[in-house]
Amino acid sequence: MNELPGIQHAFDLTEDERMIQEMVADFAQNEVAPIAAEIDEDHRFPKELWDKIVEIGLPGIPFPEELGGAGSSTLAYVLAVEEISKVCGSTGLTFAAHVSLGTYPIFRWGSADLAAEYVPRLISGEYMGAYGLTEPGAGSDSGGTQTTAVLDGDEYVLNGRKCFITNANHAGVFICTAVTDKSLGAKGIGAFVVPRNVDGFSLEKGEAKLGMRGSDWASLVFEDARIPADHLLGSREDGFKTFMKTLDGGRISIGALALGIAEGAYRESLRYATEREAFGKTLADQQAVQFKLADMATQIEAARHLVYHAARLKDAGLPFSKQGAMAKLMSSEVAMKVTYDAIQIHGGYGYTREYPVERMWRDAKLCTIGEGT
């Protein structure tokens, strides 16, 4: 129990997946960890860090080589999210939202022309991606979308607003829902690719956040914003289904994000417990603390199996909606429990900014909210 945990290898990772895991773990420790506290404290999006993420090719991990990607697996991407999130939830969220929400839907449901136009730019970092679903009156009730899209010749005219949109201020392309035919209910909701520079589209500053403070967000405002009619993902009737399927994969990402946060908090707790002495011996030698650490490690291991299993199902082309939801639910709850216990193990110091566990606890809360189950 006194040995600090390093990388947790799954027994059947491919050589490519193992190499990506180790590369990202090294990157996270050397490039992300040193500024994690600073960007949280200053509520600052670290553009310089995002440029490095692009430079080492992480946005292309799960996409084919012909579009500029690495041609690797969903699991490899999940491993990357996990390793980054061990040291900084904000950076893990930025990366996850860009890949699973801002890029994957265009790759999966966009026309060949849309994929060719946008996916290579998103992989190369020319564009950052964002995903506009949540509205002031429609969060978990995605079918309650009020933003409208009216076909006018060869363009759709969008009106409405979205809120809590991750990466919004830095994104070059957005994927948004809008109602095309209110009489059809959910089948009347379309999914659209919206370039940043279209007339009638603007951003409003996002609210101050509890956690994930180094992750950017803002509100999207559409006022007679015109986009080409061919920027529809799939058919007009399948937009809502497209968004729900996108969230299926997004939940695996959130599961990996929460898993990483929990692992980071556990690692910090074990380190502290082996160094801090009380009643004549280290905390790690106190049975009450040992029980906490054992429970934390067990819960993390269970969450890891759920997340990796959902990723492997997706890679195999098998149904994974239920498993992705389970992974997200379990991992987010584990992250909350583990980070809470991490603060308890640190005692009064855990309540201060001197140690990272209070930041990890604040970051973990978003994982129980975002993308639902």
C-alpha positions in Angstrom: 0.0 0.0 0.0 3.0 2.3 0.6 4.1 2.2 -3.1 2.9 5.2 -5.1 0.9 4.2 -8.1 2.2 4.9 -11.6 0.6 4.1 -14.9 -2.1 1.4 -14.5 -1.7 -0.8 -17.6 -4.7 -2.9 -18.8 -3.6 -6.5 -19.5 -4.5 -6.4 -23.1 -3.5 -3.0 -24.4 -1.9 -3.1 -27.8 1.6 -1.8 -28.2 0.2 1.3 -29.9 -2.1 2.0 -27.0 0.6 1.4 -24.4 3.0 3.8 -26.2 0.3 6.5 -26.3 -0.5 6.0 -22.6 3.1 6.4 -21.7 3.7 9.3 -23.9 0.7 11.2 -22.6 1.6 10.3 -19.0 5.1 11.9 -19.5 3.5 14.9 -21.2 1.0 15.4 -18.4 3.7 15.3 -15.7 6.2 17.5 -17.4 3.9 20.0 -19.2 0.5 20.0 -17.6 1.1 19.4 -13.9 3.4 22.4 -13.4 0.7 25.0 -14.4 -2.5 23.2 -13.3 -2.8 25.1 -10.1 -2.0 28.4 -11.8 -4.6 28.2 -14.5 -7.2 27.2 -11.9 -6.4 30.1 -9.6 -6.4 32.6 -12.5 -9.4 31.1 -14.4 -7.1 31.0 -17.4 -7.4 29.0 -20.5 -3.8 27.9 -21.3 -3.5 28.4 -25.1 0.1 27.5 -25.0 -0.7 24.1 -23.5 -3.4 23.4 -26.1 -0.8 24.2 -28.8 1.5 21.5 -27.3 -1.4 19.0 -27.2 -1.9 19.6 -30.9 1.9 19.4 -31.6 2.2 15.9 -30.2 -0.9 14.8 -32.2 -3.4 14.0 -29.5 -6.5 15.3 -31.2 -6.0 12.8 -34.0 -5.7 9.7 -31.9 -9.0 8.0 -32.8 -9.3 9.2 -36.4 -8.1 7.6 -39.6 -4.8 8.5 -41.2 -6.4 9.6 -44.4 -7.9 12.6 -42.5 -4.7 13.4 -40.7 -5.3 11.2 -37.7 -3.2 8.6 -36.0 -5.6 5.7 -36.8 -5.6 4.4 -33.3 -8.5 3.3 -31.0 -11.2 4.8 -28.8 -9.4 3.1 -25.9 -6.1 4.9 -26.8 -7.9 8.2 -26.7 -9.5 7.3 -23.4 -6.1 6.5 -22.0 -4.9 10.0 -23.1 -7.9 11.7 -21.4 -7.3 9.7 -18.2 -3.5 10.5 -18.0 -4.1 14.3 -18.5 -6.9 14.4 -16.0 -4.8 12.8 -13.3 -3.0 16.2 -13.0 -5.5 18.7 -14.5 -9.2 18.1 -15.0 -9.6 21.4 -16.9 -7.1 20.3 -19.5 -8.6 16.8 -19.7 -12.0 18.4 -20.3 -10.7 20.7 -23.0 -9.2 17.8 -24.9 -12.2 15.5 -24.4 -14.7 18.1 -25.6 -12.7 18.9 -28.7 -12.3 15.2 -29.7 -15.6 13.5 -28.7 -18.0 16.4 -29.1 -16.4 18.8 -31.5 -14.8 16.5 -34.0 -16.3 13.0 -33.8 -19.8 13.9 -34.9 -18.5 15.5 -38.2 -16.4 12.5 -38.8 -19.2 10.0 -38.0 -22.3 11.7 -39.5 -21.1 14.5 -41.7 -21.0 14.1 -45.5 -17.7 13.2 -47.1 -17.3 16.9 -48.1 -18.0 18.1 -44.5 -15.6 15.6 -43.1 -12.9 16.5 -45.6 -13.4 20.2 -44.9 -13.4 20.2 -41.1 -11.9 17.0 -39.6 -8.3 17.6 -40.8 -8.5 21.2 -39.6 -9.8 20.0 -36.2 -7.1 17.4 -35.9 -4.3 19.7 -36.9 -5.4 22.4 -34.4 -6.3 25.0 -37.1 -9.8 24.8 -35.5 -10.9 23.9 -32.0 -14.2 22.2 -31.8 -17.2 22.9 -29.5 -20.7 21.3 -29.1 -23.8 23.4 -28.5 -26.7 21.4 -27.0 -27.5 23.0 -23.6 -29.8 26.0 -23.5 -31.0 28.2 -20.6 -34.3 26.2 -20.6 -33.1 22.9 -22.0 -30.3 21.1 -20.2 -31.0 17.5 -19.5 -34.3 17.9 -21.4 -32.5 18.0 -24.8 -35.8 17.5 -26.6 -36.9 20.9 -25.3 -34.5 22.8 -27.6 -35.8 26.2 -28.5 -33.2 27.4 -31.0 -34.7 27.3 -34.5 -33.3 26.6 -38.0 -35.5 27.8 -40.9 -34.5 26.7 -44.4 -34.3 29.7 -46.7 -33.1 28.7 -50.2 -29.7 27.1 -49.9 -29.2 28.3 -46.3 -30.5 27.6 -42.8 -31.3 30.7 -40.7 -30.6 30.0 -37.0 -32.1 31.9 -34.0 -31.6 31.2 -30.3 -28.9 30.7 -27.7 -26.9 28.0 -26.1 -25.1 28.1 -22.7 -22.3 26.4 -20.8 -20.5 25.6 -24.1 -17.0 24.2 -23.5 -14.2 25.6 -25.7 -16.5 28.3 -27.1 -14.2 31.3 -27.0 -11.5 29.5 -28.8 -13.5 27.2 -31.2 -13.4 27.7 -34.9 -16.4 25.4 -35.6 -19.5 24.4 -33.5 -22.0 21.6 -33.7 -25.4 22.8 -32.6 -28.9 21.6 -32.3 -31.9 23.6 -33.7 -35.6 22.9 -34.3 -36.4 22.6 -38.0 -40.0 21.4 -37.5 -41.7 21.9 -34.1 -44.6 19.7 -35.1 -42.3 16.6 -35.3 -41.1 16.8 -31.7 -37.6 15.3 -31.3 -37.6 14.2 -35.0 -37.8 17.9 -35.9 -34.5 18.7 -34.3 -31.5 19.0 -36.7 -27.7 18.9 -35.9 -25.7 21.6 -37.7 -22.0 22.4 -38.3 -21.6 26.2 -37.6 -18.4 28.0 -38.6 -17.4 30.7 -36.2 -17.3 33.5 -38.7 -20.9 33.4 -40.0 -22.9 36.6 -39.8 -25.4 36.7 -37.0 -23.4 34.5 -34.7 -21.8 35.8 -31.5 -20.6 34.8 -28.0 -21.4 36.0 -24.5 -19.1 35.5 -21.5 -19.7 32.4 -19.5 -20.5 32.4 -15.8 -17.8 32.0 -13.1 -17.3 28.3 -12.2 -16.8 26.2 -9.1 -14.2 24.0 -10.8 -12.7 23.3 -14.2 -11.6 26.9 -14.1 -8.8 26.4 -16.7 -11.4 25.1 -19.2 -13.1 27.8 -21.4 -16.8 28.2 -21.8 -19.3 30.7 -23.1 -22.8 31.2 -24.4 -23.6 31.1 -28.1 -26.1 33.6 -29.6 -27.7 33.1 -33.0 -29.5 36.2 -34.5 -30.5 35.3 -38.1 -27.2 33.4 -38.4 -27.0 31.9 -41.9 -25.2 28.6 -42.6 -25.0 26.6 -45.8 -27.8 24.0 -46.1 -25.2 21.3 -46.6 -23.8 21.9 -43.1 -26.5 19.6 -41.7 -25.3 16.4 -40.0 -27.3 13.5 -41.4 -31.0 14.1 -42.3 -33.2 16.8 -40.8 -35.1 14.1 -38.9 -32.1 12.4 -37.4 -30.5 15.4 -35.7 -31.7 14.5 -32.2 -30.6 10.9 -32.7 -27.2 12.1 -33.9 -26.8 14.2 -30.7 -27.8 11.4 -28.5 -25.4 9.0 -30.1 -22.7 11.6 -29.8 -23.4 11.8 -26.1 -23.1 8.0 -25.8 -19.4 8.4 -26.8 -19.1 11.6 -24.8 -20.0 9.7 -21.7 -17.1 7.4 -22.1 -14.9 10.5 -22.3 -16.4 11.9 -19.1 -15.9 8.5 -17.5 -12.2 8.7 -18.4 -12.0 12.3 -17.2 -13.5 11.4 -13.8 -11.3 8.3 -13.6 -8.2 10.3 -14.1 -9.3 12.9 -11.5 -9.9 10.1 -9.0 -6.6 8.5 -9.7 -4.8 11.8 -9.2 -6.5 12.4 -5.9 -5.6 8.9 -4.7 -2.0 9.3 -5.8 -1.8 12.6 -3.8 -3.4 11.0 -0.8 -1.1 8.1 -0.7 1.9 10.4 -1.1 0.7 12.5 1.8 -0.1 9.6 4.0 3.4 8.1 3.6 5.0 11.4 4.6 2.7 12.8 7.3 3.2 11.6 10.8 0.6 11.6 13.6 0.6 9.7 17.0 4.1 8.5 16.4 3.7 6.9 13.0 2.8 7.9 9.4 -0.8 8.2 8.4 -0.3 5.3 6.0 0.4 3.1 9.1 -2.9 4.1 10.7 -5.6 1.5 10.1 -8.4 4.1 9.6 -6.4 5.7 6.8 -5.5 2.4 5.3 -9.2 1.5 5.1 -9.9 4.7 3.3 -7.0 4.2 0.8 -8.1 0.6 0.2 -11.6 1.7 -0.5 -10.4 4.4 -2.9 -8.2 2.1 -4.8 -10.9 -0.5 -5.1 -13.5 2.0 -6.4 -11.0 3.4 -8.9 -10.3 -0.1 -10.2 -14.0 -0.9 -10.7 -14.5 2.4 -12.5 -11.5 1.7 -14.8 -12.9 -1.6 -15.9 -16.3 0.0 -16.8 -14.6 2.8 -18.8 -12.2 0.6 -20.7 -15.0 -1.9 -21.4 -17.2 0.7 -22.9 -14.4 2.0 -25.0 -13.6 -1.5 -26.3 -17.2 -2.1 -27.2 -17.2 1.1 -29.3 -14.0 0.0 -31.0 -15.5 -3.4 -31.8 -18.6 -1.8 -33.4 -20.9 -3.3 -30.7 -23.7 -1.5 -28.8 -22.2 0.5 -26.0 -24.8 3.1 -25.0 -25.7 1.4 -21.7 -22.1 0.6 -20.8 -21.0 4.2 -21.6 -23.7 5.5 -19.3 -22.7 3.1 -16.6 -19.1 4.0 -16.9 -19.9 7.7 -16.7 -22.2 7.3 -13.7 -19.8 5.1 -11.8 -16.7 7.0 -12.5 -18.2 10.4 -11.7 -19.5 9.2 -8.4 -16.2 7.5 -7.6 -14.4 10.8 -8.4 -16.6 12.7 -5.9 -16.1 10.1 -3.2 -12.3 9.7 -3.7 -11.6 13.4 -3.9 -13.7 13.9 -0.8 -11.8 11.3 1.1 -8.6 12.7 -0.2 -9.4 16.0 1.5 -10.2 14.1 4.7 -6.8 12.3 4.6 -5.1 15.6 4.2 -7.0 17.1 7.1 -6.9 20.9 7.4 -4.2 21.0 4.7 -6.7 19.4 2.3 -8.9 22.5 2.7 -6.2 24.8 1.5 -4.8 25.6 -1.9 -1.4 24.3 -0.9 -2.4 20.8 -2.0 -4.2 19.9 -5.2 -6.9 17.7 -3.7 -9.4 20.6 -3.1 -9.1 21.5 -6.8 -9.6 17.9 -7.8 -12.8 17.8 -5.7 -14.1 21.0 -7.3 -13.3 19.6 -10.8 -14.9 16.3 -10.1 -18.3 17.8 -9.5 -18.7 18.7 -13.2 -18.4 15.0 -14.1 -21.6 14.2 -12.2 -23.5 16.9 -14.2 -22.1 17.1 -17.7 -23.6 14.9 -20.5 -26.0 13.1 -18.2 -26.4 9.3 -18.1 
